[in-house]
Amino acid sequence: MTFSAPFDNSYAALPAGFYTRIAPTPVANPKLLAFNADLAKSLGLADAEPDDLAFAFGGNELPQGADPLAQLYAGHQFGNYNPQLGDGRAILLGEVVDSDGIRRDIQLKGSGPTPYSRGGDGRAWLGPVLREYVVSEAMHALGIPTTRALAVVATGEDIYRETALPSAVLTRVAASHLRVGTFQVFAHRGEVENLRILTDYAIKRHYPQADGPMGLLRAVCAAQANLIAAWMSVGFIHGVMNTDNCSISGETIDYGPCAFMDAFHANRVFSSIDRQGRYAFSNQPQIAVWNMAQLATALIQQMDDADAAIAEATEIVHAMPAQIEAAWLKRFGAKIGIAEAVADDTALIEDLLALMQQDGADFTNAFRALGTDHAADEFVDQDAFAAWQARWQARIATEVDPAAVMATANPVIIPRNHRIEQMIQAAVAGDMAPFNRLMAALAKPFETTDPDLHRPPTDQEIVPATFCGT
């Protein structure tokens, strides 16, 4: 084994009740399907042969310095509290400090059963693994905080869901895997000392400027407010915003039944398991606030003056909707060429979105077309668009360079559902060319490099639902 990593593990030094030490389960025939060489370089990972990478990231051989463990957490799933979850199919190999001085987790996902698997096989099938690789790297290229993908390894084994499917292991990189649910499990159990240890650890790792538990809450609320606005500005729907999928670092994490919208609709839902629309596109801000209320409830458990803590936490969480609105306005203002949008611009933005919804306009393409001669072609009711356009042009007449602002706020390409599904089908058949094509185009989302990937799906290509990969 020649692969090595400069591990500097801190989570493994926390008390044993935070995790279970467990090694990945070896796979039959590991084969490297994808490897993010640029990310590896930034992590200080040594060059290695594909076979060595496959063995390391397939779970067959541990890199020197790894200290593998499955993390414990709990969480609200669709509003219902589950007192113990944890890494049921993921194992943290360890941490490295990257070239920017930021501590990063390196985690294997789909690496076999753990004590938290709840009867599952701990594996992942190839489709969701490739989806997470593509979408997380697309989000990174868009400048949106996210976990990242380092490698995909085919296992040479089938797993069984409704049918036999090829399995794979994803290597995921994150600022950490601390979740709201990590705090909830200790608060729910009344393990106040562990809760204090976790709070101190999270502050030191992510928000060293934060002053105590309420300072941590303020920082996480701010990070989540900016994250939600960023998601919405590119038409992204997470699909499963449970508290165990809500990262303390403010990164997008756990790309299960996620999707980018084609035709805009404020109440769009893609997740096959979200039958009530809890995590619909337009509900994401209020769910983020709800999740932060759960974090506040957990953090309060360690405070000596409960009444004062409740009052302060209430003030922090109640301030969050305004934070999201401000971040949303800044993002969407830029999408229509306004460098510093003000409250009066909200109606102009919302009227455009209403017109897009009425006409079923493509979210990405309609915004990108603004300011071009063919913008009206994105709409059915062109008279209504012309009326809106006249208002808009009057508003941006005083802007210094609205075209430049829009060019950096409106991507040309997103990872569209139908292209992801086509890519998965090809990969299952042994053809990675569509995956490589998508990755090349998505790496430059504001440039026109592969125009055919910009188009919305035909009626026959529409993917109406996405699925959790569990």
ChimeraX attribute file (.defattr): number of C-alpha atoms within 10 A of each C-alpha:
attribute: neighborCount
match mode: 1-to-1
recipient: residues
	/A:1	14
	/A:2	13
	/A:3	21
	/A:4	19
	/A:5	19
	/A:6	18
	/A:7	23
	/A:8	17
	/A:9	19
	/A:10	14
	/A:11	21
	/A:12	21
	/A:13	9
	/A:14	13
	/A:15	11
	/A:16	9
	/A:17	11
	/A:18	21
	/A:19	21
	/A:20	19
	/A:21	16
	/A:22	17
	/A:23	22
	/A:24	28
	/A:25	18
	/A:26	16
	/A:27	21
	/A:28	12
	/A:29	14
	/A:30	25
	/A:31	21
	/A:32	21
	/A:33	16
	/A:34	20
	/A:35	19
	/A:36	15
	/A:37	13
	/A:38	9
	/A:39	16
	/A:40	18
	/A:41	13
	/A:42	13
	/A:43	25
	/A:44	16
	/A:45	17
	/A:46	12
	/A:47	15
	/A:48	13
	/A:49	11
	/A:50	15
	/A:51	15
	/A:52	21
	/A:53	25
	/A:54	27
	/A:55	23
	/A:56	24
	/A:57	33
	/A:58	32
	/A:59	27
	/A:60	19
	/A:61	18
	/A:62	19
	/A:63	22
	/A:64	13
	/A:65	15
	/A:66	19
	/A:67	21
	/A:68	23
	/A:69	23
	/A:70	26
	/A:71	25
	/A:72	22
	/A:73	25
	/A:74	22
	/A:75	27
	/A:76	20
	/A:77	14
	/A:78	15
	/A:79	14
	/A:80	9
	/A:81	14
	/A:82	15
	/A:83	16
	/A:84	17
	/A:85	20
	/A:86	25
	/A:87	23
	/A:88	25
	/A:89	24
	/A:90	29
	/A:91	30
	/A:92	30
	/A:93	28
	/A:94	24
	/A:95	27
	/A:96	23
	/A:97	18
	/A:98	17
	/A:99	11
	/A:100	8
	/A:101	10
	/A:102	13
	/A:103	21
	/A:104	22
	/A:105	25
	/A:106	28
	/A:107	27
	/A:108	27
	/A:109	26
	/A:110	31
	/A:111	31
	/A:112	24
	/A:113	23
	/A:114	26
	/A:115	19
	/A:116	21
	/A:117	17
	/A:118	13
	/A:119	10
	/A:120	13
	/A:121	17
	/A:122	24
	/A:123	26
	/A:124	27
	/A:125	25
	/A:126	26
	/A:127	20
	/A:128	24
	/A:129	26
	/A:130	25
	/A:131	24
	/A:132	23
	/A:133	25
	/A:134	22
	/A:135	24
	/A:136	24
	/A:137	23
	/A:138	25
	/A:139	24
	/A:140	17
	/A:141	16
	/A:142	22
	/A:143	11
	/A:144	21
	/A:145	23
	/A:146	25
	/A:147	27
	/A:148	26
	/A:149	27
	/A:150	23
	/A:151	26
	/A:152	28
	/A:153	28
	/A:154	25
	/A:155	27
	/A:156	13
	/A:157	16
	/A:158	17
	/A:159	17
	/A:160	13
	/A:161	11
	/A:162	6
	/A:163	7
	/A:164	11
	/A:165	16
	/A:166	16
	/A:167	24
	/A:168	31
	/A:169	31
	/A:170	28
	/A:171	30
	/A:172	25
	/A:173	24
	/A:174	22
	/A:175	24
	/A:176	24
	/A:177	25
	/A:178	22
	/A:179	23
	/A:180	28
	/A:181	31
	/A:182	28
	/A:183	28
	/A:184	29
	/A:185	24
	/A:186	26
	/A:187	22
	/A:188	15
	/A:189	10
	/A:190	14
	/A:191	14
	/A:192	17
	/A:193	12
	/A:194	19
	/A:195	24
	/A:196	20
	/A:197	12
	/A:198	21
	/A:199	19
	/A:200	18
	/A:201	17
	/A:202	20
	/A:203	21
	/A:204	12
	/A:205	15
	/A:206	19
	/A:207	17
	/A:208	14
	/A:209	11
	/A:210	18
	/A:211	14
	/A:212	15
	/A:213	24
	/A:214	19
	/A:215	17
	/A:216	24
	/A:217	25
	/A:218	21
	/A:219	22
	/A:220	22
	/A:221	28
	/A:222	18
	/A:223	19
	/A:224	27
	/A:225	24
	/A:226	21
	/A:227	23
	/A:228	25
	/A:229	25
	/A:230	23
	/A:231	21
	/A:232	21
	/A:233	22
	/A:234	23
	/A:235	23
	/A:236	20
	/A:237	26
	/A:238	27
	/A:239	27
	/A:240	24
	/A:241	23
	/A:242	23
	/A:243	28
	/A:244	26
	/A:245	23
	/A:246	26
	/A:247	25
	/A:248	28
	/A:249	24
	/A:250	25
	/A:251	20
	/A:252	23
	/A:253	24
	/A:254	21
	/A:255	23
	/A:256	20
	/A:257	23
	/A:258	24
	/A:259	28
	/A:260	22
	/A:261	25
	/A:262	23
	/A:263	20
	/A:264	23
	/A:265	22
	/A:266	17
	/A:267	14
	/A:268	20
	/A:269	28
	/A:270	26
	/A:271	23
	/A:272	13
	/A:273	16
	/A:274	17
	/A:275	10
	/A:276	9
	/A:277	16
	/A:278	19
	/A:279	26
	/A:280	22
	/A:281	25
	/A:282	17
	/A:283	16
	/A:284	22
	/A:285	22
	/A:286	16
	/A:287	19
	/A:288	25
	/A:289	20
	/A:290	16
	/A:291	26
	/A:292	26
	/A:293	20
	/A:294	19
	/A:295	27
	/A:296	27
	/A:297	18
	/A:298	23
	/A:299	28
	/A:300	21
	/A:301	22
	/A:302	19
	/A:303	16
	/A:304	9
	/A:305	10
	/A:306	12
	/A:307	11
	/A:308	12
	/A:309	20
	/A:310	18
	/A:311	10
	/A:312	17
	/A:313	24
	/A:314	14
	/A:315	12
	/A:316	20
	/A:317	21
	/A:318	14
	/A:319	15
	/A:320	21
	/A:321	16
	/A:322	11
	/A:323	18
	/A:324	25
	/A:325	18
	/A:326	18
	/A:327	20
	/A:328	24
	/A:329	22
	/A:330	22
	/A:331	24
	/A:332	27
	/A:333	24
	/A:334	23
	/A:335	25
	/A:336	28
	/A:337	27
	/A:338	26
	/A:339	20
	/A:340	12
	/A:341	18
	/A:342	12
	/A:343	11
	/A:344	8
	/A:345	18
	/A:346	16
	/A:347	10
	/A:348	16
	/A:349	17
	/A:350	12
	/A:351	13
	/A:352	19
	/A:353	19
	/A:354	14
	/A:355	19
	/A:356	24
	/A:357	18
	/A:358	14
	/A:359	17
	/A:360	16
	/A:361	22
	/A:362	21
	/A:363	23
	/A:364	24
	/A:365	21
	/A:366	21
	/A:367	25
	/A:368	22
	/A:369	17
	/A:370	20
	/A:371	16
	/A:372	9
	/A:373	8
	/A:374	11
	/A:375	18
	/A:376	19
	/A:377	13
	/A:378	20
	/A:379	21
	/A:380	15
	/A:381	14
	/A:382	16
	/A:383	11
	/A:384	13
	/A:385	20
	/A:386	14
	/A:387	10
	/A:388	16
	/A:389	19
	/A:390	10
	/A:391	12
	/A:392	18
	/A:393	13
	/A:394	9
	/A:395	15
	/A:396	16
	/A:397	11
	/A:398	10
	/A:399	13
	/A:400	12
	/A:401	13
	/A:402	18
	/A:403	19
	/A:404	12
	/A:405	18
	/A:406	23
	/A:407	19
	/A:408	17
	/A:409	22
	/A:410	27
	/A:411	22
	/A:412	25
	/A:413	27
	/A:414	28
	/A:415	24
	/A:416	21
	/A:417	24
	/A:418	18
	/A:419	22
	/A:420	22
	/A:421	19
	/A:422	13
	/A:423	24
	/A:424	22
	/A:425	16
	/A:426	15
	/A:427	18
	/A:428	15
	/A:429	9
	/A:430	10
	/A:431	13
	/A:432	16
	/A:433	12
	/A:434	17
	/A:435	21
	/A:436	14
	/A:437	13
	/A:438	21
	/A:439	17
	/A:440	14
	/A:441	22
	/A:442	27
	/A:443	18
	/A:444	16
	/A:445	21
	/A:446	19
	/A:447	15
	/A:448	14
	/A:449	16
	/A:450	14
	/A:451	11
	/A:452	9
	/A:453	19
	/A:454	19
	/A:455	16
	/A:456	21
	/A:457	16
	/A:458	8
	/A:459	7
	/A:460	7
	/A:461	13
	/A:462	15
	/A:463	16
	/A:464	13
	/A:465	15
	/A:466	19
	/A:467	15
	/A:468	15
	/A:469	18
	/A:470	15
